[in-house]
Amino acid sequence: MSPPIAPPGWSRWLVPPAALSVHLSIGQAYAWSVFKPPLESALGLSGTQSALPFQLGIVMLGLSAAFGGTLVERNGPRWAMTVALVCFSSGFLIASLGAATEQYWLIVFGYGFVGGIGLGIGYISPVSTLIKWFPDRPGMATGIAIMGFGGGALIASPWSAQMLESFGSDSSGIALAFLVHGLTYAVFMSLGVLLVRVPRGGKPAAGGASGPSALTGVQVSARSAVRTPQFWCLWVILCMNVTAGIGILEKAAPMIKDFFADSSTPVSVSAAAGFVALLSAANMAGRIGWSSTSDLIGRKNIYRVYLGVGALMYASIAWFGDSSKPVFILCALVILSFYGGGFATVPAYLKDLFGTYQVGAIHGRLLTAWSTAGVLGPLIVNWIADRQEEAGKTGSALYGLSFYIMIGLLAVGFVANELVRPVDPRHHIPAPKEAADVQRQQSV
């Protein structure tokens, strides 16, 4: 499938909606918790078992992005979005069959494995193209798209809950809900497939489809990038930032209830659900707000904010969170905005360091940090909380140690960010090869 070249006069502002249609769809992953209680009741699962499709999906996101990144660069955004559409929608259809036949392994395989591949390819599908269309504002451009992944749950969560209420929460109702999800997302993602275009010859002029080559300045291939200390510093930065954010996100509802269980105003179930919705909104807002800010103050400075201020927010919760709901909520919202902002800013950070030549493939490899953090963050918070509960502790005491660990991890990320330097010229693409690559792109 050849990358579609934008005709003369094509507006670059049509590309972010194309990317957003994919990211809003695959962002449903953050709404998986809606299906957990019905699955546990209908199929007799434990909480750990019902979380398996989501966990496998995040692992496959990182792995498919890493191994498929070069294919995305080679075949273009339309091919990548098509693969994401087929895998993500097929995952729901397979999961629907699993629910209908009460074969849980089919749900895990469909949603987690097949759908997870769609998550990974879909997540990186527009990144390189957006950066080439918006070389003047790469943080804002990628933030618009990646905002959709953070905000997808705001649409999917109430929509899924309404379907389960209408269809029923037994196995047949869950199967029908999965089926509707798969078909609806296929239609919605197809809008992105049809709309996406790549710029003619590379970097467009403001609002146009032509201009000088995007392959100017520093350019590093994906193969060379993973051999640089800059890549691994960014890997540590992303892993630490995501671990800190997902540590709260994964256990948000029970955490706020535990913190104020012994207070005069305990948190109700509905209030805890509202807190989760606020976190999702902060996650989404941070992706566009902080990434756009990075265009003004620089990528290194914005990560100083994410990691340094994030550590202060964790310390504030550990010290004062159980005595003040506003402090707890405000600090958690700031941490989740940094969590989302870190995802949206990292493609632009990669572009600054490695150029646009294979930034999509490099980004894919970097997302293995997300897979690691997706396991590490929940493991730290849940394991420590379980051990503290066994020791007879309650309330905020369940989380104090894990919060101090998060502060330490953010400090490690802060140091890694300070170590980032320009890439050594020996890793740059030689000028003749760069020119040949440009010529080959223009002849496609």
C-alpha positions as CSV (number, residue, x, y, z in Angstrom):
1,M,0.0,0.0,0.0
2,S,1.8,3.1,-1.2
3,P,1.9,6.2,1.1
4,P,-0.7,8.7,-0.3
5,I,1.1,11.9,-1.4
6,A,-0.8,15.1,-0.6
7,P,-1.9,17.1,-3.7
8,P,-0.8,20.7,-4.1
9,G,-2.7,23.0,-1.7
10,W,-3.5,20.1,0.8
11,S,-4.0,21.5,4.3
12,R,-1.8,20.0,6.9
13,W,-4.6,20.5,9.4
14,L,-6.4,17.6,7.9
15,V,-3.7,15.2,9.2
16,P,-4.2,15.6,13.0
17,P,-7.9,14.5,12.7
18,A,-6.8,11.5,10.7
19,A,-4.4,10.5,13.5
20,L,-7.0,11.4,16.2
21,S,-9.5,9.0,14.7
22,V,-7.1,6.1,15.3
23,H,-5.9,7.2,18.7
24,L,-9.4,7.9,20.1
25,S,-10.3,4.3,19.1
26,I,-7.3,2.5,20.5
27,G,-7.6,4.7,23.6
28,Q,-10.4,2.4,24.6
29,A,-7.7,0.3,26.3
30,Y,-7.9,2.6,29.3
31,A,-11.6,1.7,29.7
32,W,-11.0,-2.0,30.1
33,S,-11.8,-1.8,33.8
34,V,-15.5,-1.4,32.8
35,F,-15.5,-5.0,31.6
36,K,-13.7,-6.4,34.6
37,P,-16.6,-6.9,37.1
38,P,-19.0,-8.4,34.5
39,L,-16.3,-10.8,33.3
40,E,-15.5,-11.8,36.8
41,S,-19.2,-12.5,37.6
42,A,-20.1,-14.1,34.3
43,L,-17.0,-16.4,34.0
44,G,-16.0,-16.8,37.6
45,L,-12.7,-15.0,37.3
46,S,-10.4,-13.4,39.9
47,G,-9.3,-9.8,39.7
48,T,-5.9,-10.9,38.5
49,Q,-7.4,-13.0,35.7
50,S,-9.7,-10.3,34.5
51,A,-6.8,-7.9,34.2
52,L,-4.8,-10.2,32.0
53,P,-6.2,-9.0,28.6
54,F,-5.3,-5.4,29.4
55,Q,-1.8,-6.4,30.7
56,L,-1.1,-8.5,27.6
57,G,-2.4,-5.7,25.4
58,I,0.1,-3.2,26.9
59,V,2.9,-5.7,26.6
60,M,2.0,-6.3,23.0
61,L,1.7,-2.6,22.4
62,G,5.4,-2.1,23.3
63,L,6.6,-5.2,21.4
64,S,4.7,-4.6,18.2
65,A,5.7,-0.9,18.2
66,A,9.3,-1.9,18.6
67,F,9.4,-4.7,16.0
68,G,6.9,-3.0,13.6
69,G,8.4,0.5,13.7
70,T,10.6,0.0,10.7
71,L,7.8,-1.4,8.7
72,V,5.7,1.6,9.6
73,E,8.4,3.9,8.3
74,R,8.9,1.8,5.2
75,N,5.2,1.4,4.2
76,G,3.8,4.7,5.4
77,P,0.9,5.8,7.7
78,R,-2.0,4.4,5.6
79,W,-0.5,0.9,5.7
80,A,0.1,1.2,9.5
81,M,-3.4,2.6,10.2
82,T,-4.9,-0.3,8.1
83,V,-3.0,-2.9,10.1
84,A,-4.1,-1.2,13.3
85,L,-7.7,-1.2,12.2
86,V,-7.7,-4.9,11.2
87,C,-5.9,-6.1,14.4
88,F,-7.8,-3.9,16.9
89,S,-11.2,-4.6,15.5
90,S,-10.5,-8.3,15.0
91,G,-9.3,-8.5,18.6
92,F,-12.8,-7.4,19.7
93,L,-14.5,-9.8,17.4
94,I,-12.4,-12.7,18.7
95,A,-13.1,-11.6,22.2
96,S,-16.8,-11.5,21.4
97,L,-16.6,-15.1,20.3
98,G,-14.8,-16.0,23.5
99,A,-17.4,-14.3,25.6
100,A,-20.3,-16.0,23.7
101,T,-18.7,-19.4,24.1
102,E,-17.4,-18.7,27.6
103,Q,-13.8,-19.5,26.5
104,Y,-11.8,-16.9,28.4
105,W,-8.6,-17.7,26.6
106,L,-10.1,-16.4,23.4
107,I,-10.8,-13.1,25.1
108,V,-7.2,-12.9,26.3
109,F,-5.9,-13.9,22.9
110,G,-8.3,-11.6,21.0
111,Y,-8.2,-8.4,23.0
112,G,-4.7,-8.9,24.5
113,F,-2.6,-10.4,21.8
114,V,-4.3,-9.5,18.5
115,G,-5.8,-6.3,19.7
116,G,-2.5,-5.4,21.4
117,I,-0.7,-5.5,18.1
118,G,-3.3,-3.1,16.8
119,L,-2.6,-0.8,19.8
120,G,1.2,-0.7,19.1
121,I,1.0,-0.2,15.3
122,G,-1.8,2.3,15.7
123,Y,-0.1,4.2,18.4
124,I,3.0,4.9,16.3
125,S,1.3,5.1,12.9
126,P,0.9,8.9,12.6
127,V,4.0,10.1,14.6
128,S,6.5,10.4,11.8
129,T,4.0,11.9,9.4
130,L,2.8,14.5,11.9
131,I,6.4,15.6,12.7
132,K,7.1,16.0,8.9
133,W,3.9,18.1,8.5
134,F,4.6,20.2,11.5
135,P,8.4,20.7,11.8
136,D,7.7,24.1,13.4
137,R,5.5,22.7,16.2
138,P,6.2,18.9,16.5
139,G,5.2,18.8,20.2
140,M,1.8,20.3,19.5
141,A,1.2,18.0,16.5
142,T,2.0,14.8,18.2
143,G,0.2,16.0,21.3
144,I,-3.0,16.4,19.4
145,A,-2.9,12.8,18.2
146,I,-1.6,11.2,21.4
147,M,-4.1,13.2,23.4
148,G,-6.7,10.9,21.8
149,F,-5.2,7.8,23.3
150,G,-5.5,9.4,26.8
151,G,-9.0,10.7,26.1
152,G,-10.4,7.6,24.4
153,A,-11.5,6.2,27.8
154,L,-13.7,9.3,28.4
155,I,-15.8,8.2,25.4
156,A,-15.4,4.4,25.7
157,S,-16.1,4.1,29.5
158,P,-19.7,5.5,29.6
159,W,-20.4,4.0,26.2
160,S,-19.3,0.5,27.3
161,A,-21.2,0.8,30.6
162,Q,-24.4,1.8,28.7
163,M,-24.1,-1.1,26.4
164,L,-23.6,-3.6,29.3
165,E,-26.7,-2.1,31.0
166,S,-28.7,-2.4,27.7
167,F,-27.4,-5.8,26.6
168,G,-26.9,-7.3,30.0
169,S,-23.7,-8.2,32.0
170,D,-23.9,-11.9,31.4
171,S,-21.6,-13.6,28.8
172,S,-24.0,-13.0,25.9
173,G,-24.3,-9.3,26.8
174,I,-20.6,-8.9,27.0
175,A,-20.2,-10.7,23.7
176,L,-22.6,-8.3,22.0
177,A,-20.9,-5.3,23.5
178,F,-17.5,-6.6,22.2
179,L,-19.1,-7.1,18.8
180,V,-20.4,-3.6,18.6
181,H,-17.1,-2.2,19.7
182,G,-15.2,-4.1,17.0
183,L,-17.5,-3.0,14.2
184,T,-17.9,0.6,15.3
185,Y,-14.1,1.2,15.8
186,A,-13.5,-0.4,12.3
187,V,-15.7,2.3,10.7
188,F,-14.3,5.1,12.8
189,M,-10.6,4.2,12.2
190,S,-11.3,3.9,8.5
191,L,-11.8,7.7,8.4
192,G,-8.1,8.0,9.4
193,V,-7.0,5.5,6.7
194,L,-8.8,7.5,4.0
195,L,-7.8,10.9,5.2
196,V,-4.1,10.6,6.0
197,R,-1.5,12.0,3.5
198,V,2.3,12.4,3.5
199,P,3.9,15.7,2.5
200,R,5.3,16.1,-1.0
201,G,9.0,15.7,-0.8
202,G,9.2,16.1,3.0
203,K,8.6,19.3,5.1
204,P,5.7,21.4,4.0
205,A,5.5,25.2,4.1
206,A,3.1,26.5,6.7
207,G,-0.3,25.1,5.8
208,G,0.9,23.8,2.4
209,A,2.0,20.5,0.9
210,S,5.4,21.4,-0.5
211,G,8.6,22.9,0.8
212,P,12.2,22.0,1.4
213,S,13.3,18.6,2.4
214,A,12.5,17.3,5.8
215,L,15.7,15.5,5.9
216,T,17.9,18.4,6.9
217,G,20.2,18.7,9.9
218,V,20.9,15.7,12.1
219,Q,19.6,12.4,10.8
220,V,20.1,9.1,12.5
221,S,18.8,5.7,11.5
222,A,16.8,3.5,13.9
223,R,19.6,0.9,13.9
224,S,22.2,3.5,14.9
225,A,19.9,5.3,17.4
226,V,19.6,2.3,19.7
227,R,23.4,2.2,20.0
228,T,23.6,5.7,21.4
229,P,23.5,6.6,25.1
230,Q,20.8,9.3,24.2
231,F,18.3,6.6,23.3
232,W,18.8,4.7,26.5
233,C,18.7,7.9,28.6
234,L,15.3,8.6,27.0
235,W,14.3,4.9,27.6
236,V,15.0,5.4,31.3
237,I,13.2,8.8,31.4
238,L,10.1,7.4,29.8
239,C,10.0,4.3,31.9
240,M,10.4,6.2,35.1
241,N,7.8,8.8,34.2
242,V,5.2,6.2,33.1
243,T,5.9,4.0,36.2
244,A,5.1,6.9,38.4
245,G,1.9,7.8,36.6
246,I,0.5,4.4,36.1
247,G,1.2,3.6,39.8
248,I,-1.7,6.0,40.6
249,L,-3.8,5.4,37.5
250,E,-4.1,1.6,37.9
251,K,-5.3,1.8,41.5
252,A,-6.9,5.2,41.6
253,A,-10.4,4.3,42.9
254,P,-9.3,2.0,45.8
255,M,-6.4,4.3,46.6
256,I,-8.5,7.5,47.3
257,K,-11.0,5.4,49.3
258,D,-8.2,3.9,51.4
259,F,-6.6,7.3,52.1
260,F,-9.8,8.8,53.6
261,A,-11.5,5.6,54.9
262,D,-10.9,6.6,58.5
263,S,-11.7,10.3,58.0
264,S,-15.0,12.1,58.9
265,T,-15.8,12.2,55.2
266,P,-15.0,8.9,53.5
267,V,-15.0,8.6,49.7
268,S,-18.1,6.9,48.2
269,V,-17.9,4.5,45.3
270,S,-19.4,7.1,42.9
271,A,-17.0,9.8,44.1
272,A,-14.1,7.4,43.5
273,A,-15.3,6.8,40.0
274,G,-15.5,10.6,39.5
275,F,-11.9,10.8,40.6
276,V,-10.9,8.3,38.0
277,A,-12.7,10.4,35.3
278,L,-10.8,13.5,36.5
279,L,-7.5,11.6,36.2
280,S,-8.4,10.6,32.6
281,A,-9.2,14.2,31.8
282,A,-5.8,15.3,33.3
283,N,-4.1,12.6,31.3
284,M,-5.7,13.9,28.1
285,A,-5.1,17.6,28.8
286,G,-1.5,17.0,29.7
287,R,-0.8,15.4,26.4
288,I,-1.7,18.5,24.4
289,G,-1.0,21.2,27.0
290,W,2.5,20.1,28.2
291,S,3.6,18.9,24.7
292,S,2.7,22.3,23.2
293,T,4.6,24.0,26.1
294,S,7.7,22.0,25.2
295,D,7.7,23.7,21.8
296,L,8.3,27.0,23.7
297,I,10.6,26.0,26.5
298,G,12.4,23.0,25.0
299,R,12.1,19.2,25.5
300,K,14.8,18.9,28.2
301,N,13.2,21.6,30.3
302,I,9.7,20.2,30.1
303,Y,11.0,16.8,31.3
304,R,12.7,18.6,34.2
305,V,9.2,19.7,35.1
306,Y,7.6,16.2,34.6
307,L,10.2,14.5,36.7
308,G,11.2,17.1,39.3
309,V,7.8,18.6,40.0
310,G,6.3,15.1,39.8
311,A,8.6,13.9,42.7
312,L,7.4,16.9,44.7
313,M,3.8,16.0,44.0
314,Y,4.4,12.4,45.2
315,A,6.1,13.8,48.4
316,S,3.1,16.1,49.0
317,I,0.7,13.2,48.8
318,A,2.9,11.1,51.1
319,W,3.2,13.8,53.7
320,F,-0.1,15.7,53.6
321,G,-2.4,13.7,51.3
322,D,-4.3,11.9,54.0
323,S,-5.2,15.1,55.8
324,S,-6.5,17.0,52.8
325,K,-8.6,15.8,49.9
326,P,-7.9,18.9,47.8
327,V,-4.1,18.3,48.2
328,F,-4.4,14.6,47.3
329,I,-6.6,15.2,44.3
330,L,-4.6,18.2,43.0
331,C,-1.3,16.4,43.3
332,A,-2.7,13.3,41.6
333,L,-4.1,15.3,38.7
334,V,-0.7,17.0,38.2
335,I,1.1,13.7,38.2
336,L,-1.4,12.3,35.6
337,S,-1.0,15.4,33.5
338,F,2.8,14.7,33.5
339,Y,2.1,11.1,32.7
340,G,0.2,12.1,29.6
341,G,2.6,14.9,28.7
342,G,5.5,12.6,28.8
343,F,4.0,10.3,26.2
344,A,3.1,13.2,23.9
345,T,6.5,15.0,24.2
346,V,8.8,12.1,23.6
347,P,8.3,11.9,19.8
348,A,9.4,15.5,19.5
349,Y,12.4,14.8,21.9
350,L,13.4,12.0,19.6
351,K,13.0,14.3,16.5
352,D,15.3,16.9,18.2
353,L,18.0,14.3,18.9
354,F,17.7,11.9,15.9
355,G,15.9,13.9,13.1
356,T,12.9,12.8,11.2
357,Y,14.5,10.1,9.0
358,Q,13.3,7.1,11.0
359,V,11.7,8.8,14.0
360,G,8.7,6.4,13.9
361,A,10.8,3.4,14.1
362,I,12.9,4.8,16.9
363,H,9.7,5.8,18.7
364,G,8.5,2.2,18.4
365,R,11.6,0.8,19.9
366,L,11.4,3.3,22.8
367,L,7.9,2.2,23.7
368,T,9.3,-1.0,25.2
369,A,9.8,1.3,28.1
370,W,6.0,1.6,28.4
371,S,5.7,-2.2,28.4
372,T,8.2,-2.4,31.2
373,A,6.5,0.4,33.2
374,G,3.1,-1.1,32.6
375,V,4.2,-4.1,34.6
376,L,6.5,-2.3,37.1
377,G,4.2,0.5,38.3
378,P,1.1,-1.7,39.3
379,L,3.5,-4.3,40.7
380,I,5.2,-1.9,43.0
381,V,1.9,-0.3,44.3
382,N,-0.1,-3.5,44.6
383,W,2.6,-5.7,46.0
384,I,3.5,-3.2,48.7
385,A,-0.1,-2.5,49.6
386,D,-0.8,-6.2,50.0
387,R,2.3,-6.7,52.2
388,Q,1.3,-3.7,54.4
389,E,-2.2,-4.9,54.7
390,E,-0.9,-8.3,55.9
391,A,1.1,-6.4,58.5
392,G,-2.1,-4.9,59.8
393,K,-1.7,-1.4,58.4
394,T,-4.6,0.5,56.9
395,G,-5.4,3.7,55.1
396,S,-2.6,5.8,53.6
397,A,0.0,3.6,55.4
398,L,-0.7,1.0,52.6
399,Y,1.0,3.3,50.1
400,G,3.6,5.4,51.8
401,L,6.6,3.1,50.9
402,S,5.5,2.8,47.3
403,F,5.2,6.6,47.0
404,Y,8.8,7.0,48.3
405,I,9.9,4.4,45.7
406,M,8.2,6.4,43.0
407,I,10.1,9.6,44.2
408,G,13.3,7.6,43.8
409,L,12.4,6.4,40.3
410,L,11.6,10.0,39.3
411,A,14.9,11.1,40.6
412,V,16.6,8.5,38.5
413,G,14.7,9.8,35.4
414,F,15.7,13.4,36.3
415,V,19.4,12.4,36.3
416,A,19.0,10.6,33.0
417,N,17.4,13.7,31.5
418,E,20.4,15.8,32.6
419,L,22.7,13.3,30.9
420,V,21.1,13.8,27.5
421,R,23.5,15.5,25.0
422,P,23.5,15.9,21.2
423,V,24.2,12.7,19.3
424,D,27.8,12.1,18.3
425,P,28.3,12.9,14.5
426,R,29.6,9.4,13.9
427,H,26.0,8.1,14.2
428,H,24.7,10.6,11.6
429,I,23.6,9.5,8.2
430,P,26.2,10.4,5.6
431,A,25.2,13.2,3.2
432,P,25.1,11.0,0.0
433,K,22.8,8.5,1.6
434,E,20.6,11.2,2.9
435,A,20.2,12.6,-0.6
436,A,19.5,9.2,-2.0
437,D,16.8,8.6,0.6
438,V,15.1,11.9,-0.2
439,Q,15.2,11.1,-3.9
440,R,13.7,7.6,-3.3
441,Q,10.9,9.1,-1.1
442,Q,10.0,11.6,-3.8
443,S,9.8,8.9,-6.5
444,V,7.3,6.8,-4.5
